[in-house]
Amino acid sequence: MNAAKRLEIYTRLRHQNPNPRSELEYGTPFELLVAVVLSAQATDKSVNLATAKLFRVANTPKAMVKLGEARLIPYIQTIGLFRTKAKNVVALSRQLIAEHAGNVPSDHDALTRLPGVGRKTANVVLNVAFGHPTIAVDTHIFRVANRTGLAPGKTPEEVERKLVKFTPDEFRHDAHHWLILHGRYICQARLPRCWECVIVDLCEFRHKTIAPPSKPQRRLTLLP
């Protein structure tokens, strides 16, 4: 995909959603960090339902350590991998107190040293909480980047490198949000909603669905 096409893709996504934001509900960097850790292999909706109750009783590292794993589990047991996540949330809270005076660091390496915090989680926190122009690659962004041709790659790390390299500076801060929302609601895994897509003519996916499920499906194959 050439630079002009990438520029137009981001221009249209920005026009459609000028001020994108995370769908996770949070009030502080710590709440965001916990929410992102909990969101692995879970929906933002399920995390928001859990944290709405959890953050009323524990929304600081000190309060989370005091709550402990056993009492944290009932708040998050509707979320996948809740036992491991409970262990990590309490452990990262303890580490924040010990190493960062209870504050969430705005440094990528420091974040990834926290229990349960990988590259994607760190990038989300840096972008959303601290305004860094990072691009976190989850399953939605990985799919969109490959399917459209925006930044094809075999691994999330490769896709991230290409997105950072090829995304114009003016779009880099919000690119994560535009792409994840596009993958979540339009460029869906099983049936991309190409008939609603604002970048359908720019997308290099060869098998576009050009009619909604209620109508006979036709697939458009692009010529090389």
C-alpha positions, 0 to 999 in steps of 0.5 A: 500500500502506498503512502497516499492511500494510507494518508487517505485511510487515516483522513477518512477514519479521523473525519468519521471519528475526530475524537476517539477514546478507549471504551474501557471506563476508568478515572486514573492511570491505575484504574486504566492499567487494571482494566487493560490487564483484565481485558485480555481475552475479554470484552471491554463491556464485561470488564466495565461491568466488573470494574464498576463495582471493583473500583468502588472498593479498590481503585488504588494500589494500596487498596488493591493489595489490602483487598487481596486475591481471594476477595478480588476474585468475586468481582472479576470471576465473570471475566476469563482467566480471572484467577491469573488476573487476580494474582497479577493485579494484586502483584502489580499493585504491590510492585507499584507501591514498592518501586514507584511510590504507588504511581503508574510509570509512564515508561514502557520498560517499567510497565512491562516489568509489572506482573501481567503487563505485556507490550500491548498493555503497556502501549495502551496505558502509555497512549491513553493515560499519558498521551504517547503516540504508541500503537497497541496491536490486539487481534482487531488491529492485527486483522485490520492491518493485514486485511486492508494491506495497511501494515501486513505482518505475521506477528503483532510486533511486525504489524506494530513496527510497520504501523509506527513506521508508515502512520503519518505523525499527525495520526499516530496518537489516535491510530490505535483507537481508529483501527481497534474500533474499525475492527470491532464494529466494521472489519469484523472477523467472520463477516466484514461489514464492507457495505458500511466501511468508509475505506472500502475503496481503499482497502486491498482485501480481495474478498469484500462482502458487499451486501448485508447478511439479510441480502444474498451475499456476493463477494467482490474479487479485485483484479491484481 
